Amino acid sequence: MGNCVYRFHKTHHSLEKDTAHSREDAKLPDSVILHVQGDGHDDLDSDTVWEKRLPENYQQILTKMVSPANFSSKKQIYNSLCESFLIENGTKRIWLDKSTGKIGCMLSAKALDITWGNDTRYWRWVSRDDSKFEQVAELVLVWWFEVWRRIECTLLSPNTQYIVSFVVKIDKTEVPSYPSPFVFSLKTPNGDLIESARFLDDLEKPVEKHGGLKMTPVTYGENGWIEFVVGEFSLEDDEDNDDTKDIDVSMKNTSSCIKSGIFIDGVKIVPKKLSANE
């Protein structure tokens, strides 16, 4: 059987980023290998085997790549999707999470709404080697800090629990002392509102006295980036109503004090990994 060539688009920048984030060649789980070896009909490198590992909407995802790329097999598509690539004019990175088989994504700061974000007196757009995007938002100085976005989740996997986080870096030498914490919020597809708060000048400082909000959980990523976990939502399979796949996220502090020394990389949406007893 001759090899087919699948043609899609990828920019020079995304190729550099994907190379930097390359991973080892993806492997099928033992259950699939045993099945293939047992029936003796399918080659492990065949398109038939690897298409079963791809999400149902993978062709739709590939059409959103930012410039052409050639794929000679479904295995190559799978490996590329697991490594992640840029879509939608480079403002979103999307990938297939191998441990869950579900789609994850991250919106860049450029894809978010930032109050005064286009005014260089308050915000700068800078390149950083430790970002997954061409530019991040650097806060110069503001009193009214607000970053928000309504996000369409139509490319994500249905019937999946997702975790939403703001990816932020804090310059300790520039962050002043804040009298009130930053408030993080998530409005889920079914209308539930989840709110929490965290001080950025002192991540261990209690927040309960400020509106009775719980402390926003954090996880520490690579190169000093901090993920502020806004909340979780369940994405149901409702093909007739795309509105049920929208979420609203925000990060806000409008107290009358100067804010500075904050970098925004974007908003990450990842499938929740279930424990063995879930």
FENGI-V65902 format. One line per field, one symbol per residue. ss: DSSP state (H for helix, E for strand, - for the rest). phi: phi as a letter, one per 40 degrees, with the letter a starting at -180 (. if undefined). Layout:
ss = ???
phi = ???
This chain:
ss = -----EEEE--HHHHHHHHH---------HHHHHHHHHH-------HHHHH------HHHHH--E--EEEE--HHHHHHHHHH-EEE----EEEEEE----EEEEEEEHHH-EE--------EEEE---------EEEE--E--EEEEEEEE-------EEEEEEEEEEE-----------EEEEEE-----EEEEEE----------------E-EEEE-HHH-EEEEEEEEEE------HHHHEEEEEEEE-----E--EEEEEEEEEE-------
phi = .cccbcbbbacdccccccccbcbcdcbccdcccccccccgbccccccdcccccccdccccccccdcacabbcaccccccccccgacbffgcabbabcccbgbcbaaccdccccbcgccbccbbbbbcbccccbcabcbccaaccbabaacbcbcccccfbcbbbbcbbbbcccbcccbcbccbbabbcdcgcbbbaaacccaccccbdcbggcccccbbbccfgcbbcccibabbccbccacccbcbbbabaabccacbagbbbcibbbbcccccccc
